Amino acid sequence: MSRLQRTLIIWLKIFLLGLILHFLVYNLVTFVIGATGIVMEIIRLWKEIFTVGFFGILIFYVFKYKELKIFKHDKALRRLQWIFIALLLITFIFTIAKGLGVDMFVKAFKYDFIGYFIFFVSYYLWRYLPEGTTEKLSKWYILIIQWLLVFALVRWCAILIKPGVLKIFGYTTTTIEGRVGEQPPAVYWTGEHQGYPRNQFLFERPISWWFFLIAFFPLFYISVLQRKSLRKTWFRWAVFALNVILTFSRAAWGAWVVQLIIMGIASYRKNMKKYLVKVLIPLLIVLAAIAYFWRNEIIHRSFSNTGHLQLFLQWWEMFTESPLIGKWAGYVGPASHWDGGLAFNPENQYLQIMIEFGLIGFALWMAIYVFLNRVGIRDYLKVWKSKDKQLPLHYQMTLAMSVGMIGLSISGLVLHSFTDRMIVYPMMALFGLILAYHNSKLGKIEKKW
């Protein structure tokens, strides 16, 4: 293993772990220590700096070994590359044509497109990493997630007993909603100052924690939960379930149940009766019971029940004003919303993209998004009738990443799951490595070493 390879692996670990700790560190540096200027900017942008660094290393390898052809090896990825390039070119032209500067496009790239960029960089970097890196990195990250789940519940219990316990880390009890650049609230409630605290752990808001849980549950499932019987894994099941439930998000619940159904069907395809009786039906009963007893905090939320319909009607009015090329990058929030944009948030990532980039930009963006949602399921179904009770790891891992994307896609109907950097950056980095590992097993690409 070369020095650059070792450095790259260390950077990947820092990248994955740092995105979990980012919000806490940002609070410590800005609100507790009071740092300003270049230090604050580095803390705020370190993940983008790392992303550029990964891209630089990829370019170094490509030119060092004169391997421009690696971008042509995989037919499906080659098509995606051209779609991505077309997406960038067309949205850039739209942005400039509407009289906006290059900086506006750069901001749009950071929020709406960088997840795809990380995926492509990670996919091609795999070729230059030592054998077994993907499997080791995934196992390492799953181990971290197991510890996170436990500490997230400990933290929730501490907040339940004493909401102001996080003041030492720069949090405050005087605000109820987080804002960029402001001191974050110590606790989010199901109501402003009523109900129950919502679990957010180290993340910016409860929705970020729920995005993280949904994104990585399928990988956690194949790595931990399905390897042993329910009798031996009941504690891990319970801890994960409690973390999802305590976000008090119906979208998180729904996305998680869909993931459970898909992963259960995949892993118990030879014995569905056992899965239904011992896993899925009992879990649905538990979720239904919790929804009943906490219905005031979970079900009877007027905005959640009627607000999204009102937002849709507002979206339709904006969208029909410029349906083909959109209004402009940054016209609405929260994925952008800057420099003259409207203080309007459609709370739907698909509607937001359509307002900003129109049907043309949305179609290109969605083509890549759909590929990520279906690639794992598509390849898994090709070997569905295999006599093996448990299919090879690379099929399971690729399926897990696509099902993680499906969970984020469901969440994206009511929020912006694919613009949350704390989730999308590590998700796309691992997805790229895992898909490359999978395709190498299928003989589509080869390692350099």
N, C-alpha and C positions, 0 to 999 in steps of 0.2 A: 504494500500500500504506500503510495507516494505521500509526501508532505501535504500537497494540495488536496488530495483525496481526504486525508485526515482532517484538514482544516474545513473542508466542505461539509463533512459529516457533523463536526462540532457546530458549524454555523446553522445547519439544519435543525439540530437539537435546540440551540438557543432560540431559533426562529419559532419552533413549535411551542416550547415552554414559555418563551417571552411573551407570546400573545395571550397566554393565560394570566400572566403577572402584570401585563401592560397597564391596566387601569389602576391597580394598586400602586405601582411605581410612579405613574403619572401624578397621582394624588400626593404621594409623599414628596416628590420633587417640587411640585407647583404650589400646593397648599400648606404643607408642613414645613418644608425647607424654605420655600419661597423663591426658588430659582426662576430666573427670567432669561430672556435673550437666547443665545445660541444653545445653551444647555436645555432649555425647555423645548426648543425646536428639534433638537436631536432626539429627545425622549418622545416627542410627538410623532416624528417621522422615521424612527429607527427601522420599522418594519418595511417601509418603502425603500430605505437605503439598502437593507438586506436583499430585497427583491432585485434591485438593480445590480447588486453584487453577484447574485446567482446567475443573472443573465450575462454579466461580464465574464464569469468563469466558463459558461457554456460557449460563448463566442471564442474565448481563448482556446478551448479544446478543439472546436470545429476548425479553426484556422491552423492550429498547431499540427493537427493530423490530416488537414486538407480533406475534411469529411462533409462538405456541403451536401452530399447525396443523402445524408441521414434524414433530411427533411422530406425525402421522397420514398422512404422505405415502406411506410404504412399508408395504404391507399385511403383509408377512412380518415386518418389524421391529416393527410395531405389536403383532403377536401375541406376539413375543418379549418386548416391554416388559411386557405384562400378565402373562406367565409369570414374569418376573423380579420384578415387584411382588408377585405371589402367593407366590413363593418366600420373599421377605423377610418378608411378613406372617405366613405360616404358621410359618416357623421362629422368628420372634420370639414368636409366641403359645406355641409349644411350649416355648421357653426360659423364658419367664416362668411358664408353667403348672407347670413343674418346680421352681419356687422359686428360679430363678437371676436375677441382676440384669441390667440393661440392658448393663452393661459386658461381660458374657459374650457377649451377642449381637454387640456391636461387634467383639469379638475374632474371633468366628466369621465375621463379614462380611469382616474384613481378610484372613483366611486362605482362606476357601472361596468367597466371592462377589465380591470386589473386581475380579477379572479381568473378569467380565461388566460391572461398572460402568464400568471403563475403556473397554471396547469400545463401549458405548452413548455415553459422553461423546465419545469420539474420532469416532465415526460422525457425530454431529450437529455437532461442531465443524468438520468438513470444509467444511460449507456456507459458513462465514465466513472460510475461508483463501483466499489468492490462488490463481488458476489455476496448475496445475502443481506445487503444493506436495507432493502425494503422490508424484509421480514423482521429484522432486528429493530429497525426504527419504529415499526408498527407495534411490536410487542412492548417496547420501551414506553411509547405514548399511551398504550392501554394501561400499563402499570401506573402511570401518572394519573390517568383518569380514575382508576380505582381509589386512589388516595383522595382525589378531589371530591369524589362523591361522599365519602365519609366526612371530610372536613366541612363540606357544604352544609351537611345536616347539623354538625356541631355549631357552626356559625349561625345557622338559622335559630337554633335553640337559644343561643346567647342573645340574639337580637329580640327574640320573643320575651325573654326575661327582662332585658335592659336595652331598649332601642338605641341609647346613646353610647353603647360600649365601643363603637368604632371611631369616636372622635379623635382618638390618638393617631389614626391613620388619615386624618384630613377630612373626615366625613362630618356632616352637620345634621341636627335634628330640626332645623328651622325651615327647611324646604321639603317639598313632597315630590318634586319632579326634577330629574337631572337635566342639566343644560351644558352644552359644550363650553368649556372655559369657565364654568362656575363650580363652586364647591358642591360636591355630590351629596345627596341625602343619605343619611345613615340607614334608612329603612324605607322600603316601598310597602304600601298597604294595599289590600284589596279595595279599600275605600281610602279617602284622603288621610284621615286619622282614625279610621275605624277598621273593623274586621281583623284580618290576620296579616302578619308580615309576609311578603312574597320573597321567595328565595332567589337571590341574584348572585350569591357567592362573590368571587373576585371580579365579576364582570360589571360592565357599566350599568346595566339595568336587568330586571328579571327576564326580559325578552332575549337578551344576549345569552344568558345562562341557558335558557330553554333552547335557543338555536344550537348552542354547543351540544347539549344533551341529545337533541334530535339528529344532528349531523353525524355524531359518532356512536350512537346506540347500536346500529347494525354491526359495526366493527367490534364493539364491545361484546355483542351477542355471540358472534362466531369465535371470538378469542377467549371468552370467559364462560358465558352462560350455557352454551350448547355442548361444552366439552365434558360436563359431568351431569349427573341426574339432578332433578329439582331438589331432592332431599339434601344434596351437598351444596347447592348454589342458592338456596332460598334466601339467605342473608343478602347476597349481592342483588338478587331480584328485588327484594324489599327496599334496599337502599336506593337503587336506581328509580324504582317506582315512586318512592317518597320525594325524590328530587324533582321528578317531572310534575307530580301532583302539587307540590308546594310552590311552583311558579304561578299557580292559580290561573293558568291560561287554558282556555278551552281549545284553542288552536293547537297548543302543545299536546294536549291529551289526544285530540283527534289524529294528529300526525303520528304520534307514538303508537296508537292502536293500529293504524294502517301499516306501520313498519312491523309491528308484532305479527300481524296476519301474514305479510309477505315473507318475513324471515321464518316464521313457523311453518308455512307451507313448503318452503324450500328445504328446511332441515328435517322436517318430519314427512317428507313426500311419500315415504314407504309405510308410514303409520299415522295417518291423519287423525284417526279416532283417539289415539293416545294424546296427541297434542291438544285436541279440542277439550277433552275431558279433564286433563291434568293441568293445562296451562291457560289456554285462551279464555274459556268460559269462566273459571274462577276469577281471573284477573278482571274481566268485564263486570262481574258482579261486584267486586271490590270498588272499581271506579264508579259504578252506578250508585253504590251506597254512599260514597264520599260526596258525589254530586248532589245527592238528596239531602244529606245532613248539613252541607255547606252551601246550599242552594242560594241563600241570600247574597253571599260573597261571590259566587261563581255564575249563577244562572241569571239572576235579576240585576243585570247591569244594563241600564237603558241605552247608553251609547253603543255598547257592543252589539246590542240587539237591533238598533235602528240607525245608528250613525253611519255604518258602512254603506247603506242604501243611499243616504243623503250624499255621501262622498262620491258614490258612483254617478249620481245625477250631475254633480258638479264637474266630474271628470268628463262626462260625455259632452257637455257644453264646450269645454276647452279643447277636447280632442277633435271635434267636428270643425273647429275653426281652421285647423291645418292637419288633416288626417294623414297625408302622405309623407311629409318631411318633418312634421312636428313643430312645436313652438320654438324651442332651442334648449341646449344643454343648460341645466340649472334653473329652468323655469319654475319647477315645483320641488318640494322637499320630500323626505329628508336626505335622499341620496345626494342631493346637490343643494339647490335653493340658496343662491348667492347672487350678488351683483345685479339687483333689479328683478330677481325672480319673485314669484308670488309666495306669500306666506300661506301656502296651501299644501297639505300632505294627503294624497289619495289613500294612504295606508294600504297600498297594494303595489308590489314591485312591478307587476306587468303593466298596470295602468300608468305608473310613473314613466316607464320606458316609452310607452306609446305617446304620452303627452310630449315628452322631450324630443324624441327622435322619429316619431311618426310610424306608419305601418312598414315603411321600407327598412328603417333601422331596427324596428322591433322584430321583423321577420328574420333578419340576419342574426340578431342577438339570440332569438328563440331557437334557431336551428342548432346552435352550439349547445344551448341549455337542454334541449330535448335529447341530444346525443348523450350528454352526461347522465341524464335520468334513465336512459334505456339501455346503455351499452352493457352493463352488468347483467341485467335481466335477459337481454337478447342472447348473450353468450351462455348464460346458465341454462336457458331453455334448450339450447342445442345439445346439451348432454343430459337433459332431464331424465331420459329413460335408461340412463346408465344403471347397471346392476349394483354399483358401489353404493353402500349406505351413506357414506360421506364422500362427496366429490373433492378433487384436489384443492389445496388451499388457495391457489391463485384464482380459481373460479369463485370461491366463497368471498375472498377479499374484494374482488371487482364487483360482485353482487352487492356486498355491504356498502361500498361507496356510492353506487347508484341508488340504493334504497335510502341512504343518508340524504342524497340529493332530492329524492322524492319527498322526504319529510320536510326539507327546507322549501320545496316547491309548494307544499300545502300551506306552510306558514306564510309564504309569500303572497297568498291570497288576501291576507289581512294585515300584513306588515312588509318589511323590506329585509328579508332574511339573507338575500344575496348581496347586500351592500354592507353587512356588518363585518368589518375587517377582522375582528377577533375570531370570527368563525370561518369566513370564506378563505382567508389566507392559509391557515393550516389545513383546511379541508381540501383545497385545490392542490396544495403542495403534496399531500399524501396521495390524493387521487391520481396525480400525474405519475408518481413513482409506482403505485400499485398497478395502474393500467399498463405501464411499460413492462413491468415484471410479468404481468399476465400475457401480454402479447409476445414476450420473448419465449414463454412456454409454448405458445401456439406457432412459433417459428416465424413471426412477422418481423421481428427486429432481433439484432444480435448485440452482445456486449462488446465493448472495446477490449476489456481485459477479462 
